[in-house]
């Protein structure tokens, strides 16, 4: 047998190129679906606008950090998580995910590329609110620049994993309206997005601090306003020591989400 026959065939497009190509196709699908696009853009902004109008949140926290916290939390829950559940399930039921896996794309590349448009819209939403806060003159210098970035990045990763995990018990895109309710409603009410955890009874506040989105909000509070979940003002070394628990909770949820998603995610519909 000649040496030539043992040589591997020329490799196809690079991993980045493959992901970019699929992400572009997913973006076109999102832009064509006007209902999904309007819901993705308008609903989170309306929910954020409710915070100052209804006087929700902590009266001691400046409006700027309060709006940014609400923006990140609501965007992660209603846009990133919910949209990705419906998108993953729709692609699965249409056999798109199964066909993609038979090609050069790996499972991780398929999931990442499918999530790319939603993630771009999510980041865009947060930046729009940040620009609005700046225009309104409510922007204040953050107590720490790193913590908000860690909060957003960790929250995005967690929502992608939770969305993938939630597809295991979501049979159709329509069913996502029901199956996502526990995560959506509980985290909206108890993660500190609308109401500070300090107003809750101690036992309930302890439970709330263990929810998936709560550590994201805690890290944002620390980084943007320099306050802990119970309203204590901290700075310097105290800032990062106060961040240890929410960082640990966020990391734990990411591990749980990754394990559940790896074991429960289905690439083809149940027949």
C-alpha angles and dihedrals in degrees: 000000000000124000090241092064091057095054117107115245118258110282119247128227118333121261092255092050092050093050092045092051094052092043089054091053091049090050091054090052091051093049091050092052099075094178093055091043094051092046090049095050106031105036098058091046091051091050091050090050089056091066099071095030094058094037092240124161133039114331091210093059117087115247094245098060090039092056092046092051091049091046095053095042097046093043093051093048104038101029110025101033102033096040092049093051091054092042095050092046093047092050091047094050091048089052090240094126092049092051092047092054092055090064132058095293118103122221092257091050092051093051093044095049092046090052095046099090093048091048092050091051090047093053089044091055092053092049091049091054090046090053090048091051089051093049091049090054092241097117115120128186109265119245088227129009098202100056096061090049091050090048094053095043093046091045093052092050091047094050092051091052094045090049091052090047092049092057089071090074098029112090100180137017089248091054089059088078087069104030094052095049097092094056094038099047100036094048093044092052102037109027096081097257096120103013130029113248090233091077092061125086111269094252093051092045090053091053092044091055088061095058119109099249098038096080089052090055092044092053090048091050091051095045100040103034104014092236131126125228091270095050100261114147113229136172142176114007092357089062094062095037088056089050094058096085098048089044090053092047092048092048091049092052091049090054092047091047092049093050095047093045092049092051101037107033113111123203095196131042122259112258 
